[in-house]
């Protein structure tokens, strides 16, 4: 498919590298930038036949079949409006909007226009994440009870991120969108998010938005999704996820410590190490193929295959809207210091479900609380009486 990319900055170049690597058949033909010099340079770097400083021209161009939005947050809605106007399929970088209201507007636009709307949440397409999801769907860790997703680094690259009006916030809107959607996938997107408790503060940078936050998202089935986000972390970019289920646990380290380490005195010059790396001397943690590790090839393959097959992608504009609604509640909670409800005008998942709890029986009279093998080899089982509630233990000695 022939693609127009809106934007020529940091994330646009990541997208272009992914799309134009390894002889992919989906390729860029047009770049739009607000800066003509940047547009021209981008077109030359990726051998694109067209570049422009007119968003309308880029979207309306007859060669363009799909529009890829990699613009600052405050420009997403206007770009989607033009895509709907010209009936061009659209895929948009995260977050979809600055608020749920803005995201819902974009969702309505694509649905009313009858065009494809894909949400570019790359961290839900990393190889480790996809394999984890397959295990969870097979029931290998049982019912998911708790998830934790962490993204922390020294701060974003471009000035607009640090402008609360343009970005919609700080670390929560920038990084929390990743973490929340990762948790939604692990818990189940059909499970309704109910309420959020969030702490946020501006600890280091002279900005109006938060540079550090921690939040809890409670879901209708009792599961908890935890997010930790920061623009104050030193030492690179830390991307980690954890999932705890009734039958197992998953730990994922996606970036900072992935088994690739090297030491250098810096004699070789100013070489690139990895995204958000703060040093190129001493012990370093490079990333072999950043686009692959961050999920871009899998993400674009899913998006363009979904367009061809006339099906929804794994991440849709609707998902982007739900994420924005959860983040809206997080911002309210950070102000009120209370649990705040997630307001979803359009919920397409399961209705509120009863939290069902079942206990494993040991015998007719007792439930099992825990079993374990002691250091001496004995087997211990801790029991609860079904009627009286009394907790007891039973030890079976091993014969040595």
C-alpha atoms as one frame of an Amber mdcrd trajectory, in Angstrom:
protein
   0.000   0.000   0.000   1.103   3.552  -0.716   1.342   5.715   2.370   1.492
   9.413   3.209   3.249  10.101   6.487   2.285  13.231   8.379   5.269  14.400
  10.365   9.022  14.178   9.859  10.371  13.962  13.395  11.670  11.263  15.719
   8.755   8.806  15.611   8.190   9.390  11.883  11.735   8.217  11.203  11.218
   5.116  13.346   8.107   4.343  11.316   9.896   4.966   8.013  12.811   2.735
   8.981  10.391  -0.059   9.800   8.291   0.357   6.657  11.229   0.562   4.268
  13.346  -2.223   5.759  13.587  -5.823   4.576  11.919  -5.252   1.185   8.445
  -4.513   2.579   5.687  -4.020   0.010   3.926  -1.220   1.952   5.904   1.973
   1.419   5.879   5.728   1.825   5.260   7.936  -1.201   4.558  11.281   0.478
   5.697  13.178   3.566   4.036  16.221   5.104   5.894  18.492   7.489   5.164
  21.981   8.754   8.814  22.748   7.994   9.752  22.572   4.292  13.427  21.920
   5.001  12.506  18.937   7.188  10.039  17.636   4.604  12.622  17.816   1.826
  15.308  16.143   3.912  12.928  13.343   4.962  11.884  12.732   1.340  15.528
  12.557   0.271  16.525  10.240   3.121  13.785   7.739   2.268  13.666   8.308
  -1.501  10.053   9.540  -1.517   8.645  11.012  -4.739   6.547  13.686  -2.998
   6.821  16.081  -0.064   4.691  19.037   1.003   3.943  21.566   3.730   0.200
  21.224   3.084  -1.566  18.558   5.131  -4.547  18.603   2.768  -2.305  18.090
  -0.252  -0.589  15.114   1.367  -3.850  13.407   2.285  -5.715  14.184  -0.935
  -2.863  13.146  -3.260  -4.131  10.513  -5.767  -1.179   8.192  -5.099  -1.975
   7.976  -1.372  -4.052   5.056  -0.085  -3.308   5.199   3.664  -2.371   8.117
   5.916   0.053   7.557   8.807  -0.223  10.248  11.503   3.023  10.866  13.404
   2.263  14.433  14.472   2.167  16.141  17.871  -0.911  15.261  19.909  -2.746
  18.541  19.343  -2.756  17.978  15.571  -4.242  14.468  15.519  -7.889  15.520
  15.405  -7.411  17.905  12.471  -5.488  15.245  10.549  -8.167  12.602  11.112
 -10.820  15.087   9.999  -9.035  15.526   6.664  -8.660  11.750   6.267 -12.394
  11.325   6.819 -13.111  14.131   4.360 -11.066  12.469   1.603 -12.068   8.895
   2.581  -8.481   7.811   3.207  -7.685   5.002   5.637  -5.813   6.308   8.651
  -3.433   4.895  11.238  -2.466   7.155  14.129   0.354   7.169  16.639  -0.364
   7.073  20.362  -2.108   8.625  22.250  -5.112   8.920  19.976  -6.226  12.178
  21.601  -5.345  14.482  24.440  -8.649  13.616  26.112 -11.394  11.016  25.745
 -13.629  13.669  24.183 -11.046  14.321  21.485 -10.477  10.598  20.898 -14.230
   9.942  20.665 -14.500  12.678  18.046 -11.848  10.939  15.933 -13.473   7.540
  16.426 -16.807   8.932  15.237 -15.163  10.533  12.201 -13.623   7.312  10.883
 -16.729   5.245  11.550 -19.064   7.759   9.895 -16.713   8.013   6.893 -16.485
   4.230   6.611 -12.685   4.255   6.645 -10.136   2.148   8.528  -8.840   3.523
  11.832  -5.789   1.822  13.332  -4.203   2.790  16.663  -0.403   2.543  16.549
   0.263   1.169  20.023   3.579  -0.460  19.209   4.270  -1.927  22.646   1.241
  -4.188  22.193   3.022  -5.730  19.201   6.476  -6.558  20.574   7.491 -10.203
  20.070   7.646 -10.767  23.826   4.217  -9.217  24.345   2.582 -11.241  21.554
   4.021 -14.484  22.897   2.868 -13.572  26.410  -0.640 -12.884  25.112  -0.726
 -16.283  23.407   0.169 -17.956  26.716  -2.488 -15.995  28.594  -5.161 -16.865
  26.022  -4.272 -20.558  26.386  -4.915 -20.225  30.108  -1.337 -21.010  31.085
  -1.245 -18.510  33.959  -4.919 -18.865  34.888  -7.060 -15.840  35.646  -5.078
 -12.599  35.485  -5.284 -10.854  38.855  -2.750  -8.054  38.562  -0.595  -6.430
  35.907   2.179  -3.877  36.185   3.649  -1.904  33.314   6.525   0.524  33.696
   7.970   3.020  31.228  10.548   5.457  32.499  13.268   7.558  30.855  14.862
  11.031  31.108  12.148  12.688  29.021  10.955  13.020  25.410  12.916  14.463
  22.484  10.723  17.290  21.134   9.659  20.613  22.648   5.913  20.087  22.172
   5.880  17.131  24.599   6.834  19.533  27.377   3.986  21.944  26.489   0.915
  20.831  28.446  -1.550  22.439  26.015  -0.068  20.754  22.947   0.564  17.352
  24.505  -2.445  17.142  26.820  -0.320  16.469  29.898   3.034  15.026  30.856
   4.323  11.540  31.550   0.812  10.137  32.039  -0.446  11.012  28.553   2.928
  10.259  26.931   3.813   6.969  28.624   0.688   5.963  30.531  -1.123   5.316
  27.259   1.349   2.465  26.581   1.093   1.016  30.073  -2.692   1.171  30.303
  -3.214  -0.565  26.963  -0.703  -3.267  27.842  -2.652  -3.932  31.045  -5.997
  -3.938  29.187  -4.713  -6.602  26.821  -3.432  -8.810  29.632  -6.633  -8.505
  31.687  -8.981  -8.633  28.695 -10.209  -5.747  26.568 -13.778  -6.955  27.047
 -13.452  -6.309  30.811 -14.647  -2.849  31.706 -12.274  -0.449  33.504 -14.201
   0.941  36.472 -12.093   3.432  38.403  -8.584   4.825  38.805  -6.404   5.921
  41.705  -3.372   7.977  40.706  -0.509   9.917  42.273   1.347  12.411  40.086
   3.868  15.158  40.698   6.316  17.481  38.943   9.540  16.503  40.656  12.427
  17.556  38.414  11.548  19.603  35.333  10.292  23.242  35.258   7.062  22.382
  33.418   3.342  22.710  34.098   2.640  18.977  33.617   3.603  15.932  35.693
   6.965  14.246  35.130   6.296  11.231  37.366   3.154   9.228  38.162   1.922
   5.917  39.550  -1.639   4.672  39.103  -4.003   1.765  39.704  -6.834   0.854
  37.331  -9.579  -1.344  38.771 -11.516  -3.592  36.384 -15.001  -5.039  36.638
 -13.717  -8.578  37.298 -11.612  -7.430  40.254  -8.288  -7.340  38.395  -5.905
  -4.431  38.955  -3.712  -2.812  36.298  -0.811  -0.782  37.692   1.196   1.779
  35.725   4.462   3.495  36.601   5.602   6.316  34.320   8.399   8.831  34.623
  10.391  11.466  32.775  12.805  11.576  35.732  14.476   8.159  35.359  18.223
   8.304  34.622  20.155   5.711  32.676  18.174   5.118  29.490  14.701   3.793
  28.774  13.193   1.224  31.131  10.331  -0.833  29.670   9.066  -3.664  31.877
   5.817  -5.572  32.287   4.611  -8.080  34.856   1.498 -10.246  34.906   0.316
 -12.282  37.891  -2.305 -14.982  37.414  -3.814 -17.691  39.566  -1.632 -20.314
  37.860   1.487 -18.423  36.878   3.503 -15.259  36.364   5.091 -13.457  33.404
   7.963 -10.958  33.557   9.016  -8.990  30.481  12.005  -6.678  30.090  11.664
  -5.069  26.680  14.494  -2.577  26.405  17.040  -1.524  29.005  18.459  -4.937
  29.997  17.831  -7.425  27.204  21.072  -9.419  27.255  23.148  -7.083  25.053
  25.829  -5.264  27.038  29.114  -3.672  26.007  31.854  -1.481  27.467  33.671
   1.301  25.599  36.053   4.122  26.478  34.380   6.209  23.778  37.405   6.133
  21.467  35.228   5.271  18.461  33.378   8.581  18.485  29.768   9.692  18.996
  27.975   6.507  17.997  24.250   5.919  18.536  23.485   3.398  21.291  19.706
   3.170  21.763  16.669   5.386  22.223  16.949   7.613  25.322  20.483   6.383
  26.073  22.239   9.083  28.117  25.838   8.069  27.495  28.021   6.462  24.844
  30.913   5.569  27.138  31.336   3.036  29.920  28.965   0.093  30.200  26.237
   0.420  27.579  23.047  -1.489  26.820  22.482  -1.339  23.062  19.382  -2.768
  21.384  20.011  -4.947  18.344  16.997  -3.977  16.223  15.029  -1.248  17.960
  12.109  -1.214  15.533  11.694  -4.980  15.944  12.095  -4.933  19.734   9.498
  -2.147  19.968   6.975  -3.989  17.814   6.851  -1.800  14.697   7.102  -4.529
  12.008   4.408  -6.669  13.630   2.241  -3.578  14.138   2.387  -2.438  10.523
   1.921  -5.988   9.221  -1.266  -6.278  11.276  -2.524  -2.845  10.178  -2.096
  -3.318   6.439  -3.232  -6.946   6.483  -6.350  -5.851   8.363  -7.098  -3.262
   5.674  -6.712  -5.902   2.967  -8.882  -8.397   4.848 -11.475  -5.781   5.824
 -11.188  -6.620   9.518 -10.298  -4.638  12.642  -6.615  -4.594  13.645  -5.498
  -5.734  17.087  -5.421  -2.061  18.133  -8.234   0.191  16.904  -9.361   3.781
  17.311 -11.874   2.444  19.828  -8.990   1.107  21.940  -7.375   4.534  21.763
 -10.614   6.082  23.020 -10.830   3.699  26.003  -7.204   4.434  26.895  -7.890
   8.181  26.840 -10.921   7.691  29.093  -8.784   5.825  31.632  -6.114   8.536
  31.516  -8.768  11.224  32.011  -9.745   9.454  35.244  -6.071   9.252  36.248
  -5.669  13.009  35.882  -8.834  13.616  37.933  -7.587  11.264  40.642  -4.185
  12.945  40.781  -6.026  16.165  41.633  -8.702  14.794  43.977  -6.539  12.126
  45.699  -9.571   9.807  45.391 -10.653   6.865  43.273 -12.229   8.424  40.178
 -14.652   6.651  37.827 -13.731   5.902  34.217 -16.340   7.683  32.075 -17.078
   5.726  28.906 -19.950   7.114  26.857 -19.515   4.240  24.402 -18.668   0.875
  25.996 -18.525  -2.091  23.612 -17.307  -4.827  25.942 -18.994  -7.022  28.523
 -21.387  -5.517  30.990 -20.411  -5.424  34.653 -19.693  -8.970  35.688 -19.987
 -10.590  39.067 -16.653 -11.353  40.658 -16.744 -15.112  41.030 -14.381 -16.730
  43.480 -13.882 -20.468  43.806 -11.752 -22.356  46.294 -10.018 -25.711  45.865
 -11.225 -28.458  48.188  -8.815 -30.687  50.111 -11.532 -32.987  51.350 -15.221
 -32.784  52.162 -14.627 -30.460  55.129 -11.629 -28.325  54.136 -10.334 -25.902
  51.526  -6.635 -25.733  50.584  -4.952 -22.449  51.426  -1.404 -23.489  50.491
   0.813 -26.509  49.987   4.601 -26.553  50.230   7.645 -28.747  50.711   9.663
 -27.884  53.826  13.489 -27.765  53.956  13.575 -31.201  55.609  11.523 -32.678
  52.786   8.231 -32.893  54.707   5.033 -31.887  52.906   2.833 -29.280  54.551
  -0.710 -28.274  53.617  -2.525 -25.347  55.241  -6.289 -25.833  55.434  -9.440
 -23.852  56.190 -12.551 -25.561  57.575 -15.511 -24.937  55.272 -18.017 -24.391
  58.089 -16.079 -23.037  61.077 -13.408 -21.110  59.194 -10.692 -22.543  61.429
  -7.215 -22.560  59.870  -5.058 -25.623  60.543  -2.067 -27.354  59.029  -1.204
 -30.933  58.231   2.350 -32.206  57.837   3.281 -35.441  56.130   6.735 -36.609
  57.139   9.042 -38.095  54.535  10.883 -41.304  55.238  14.651 -40.877  54.918
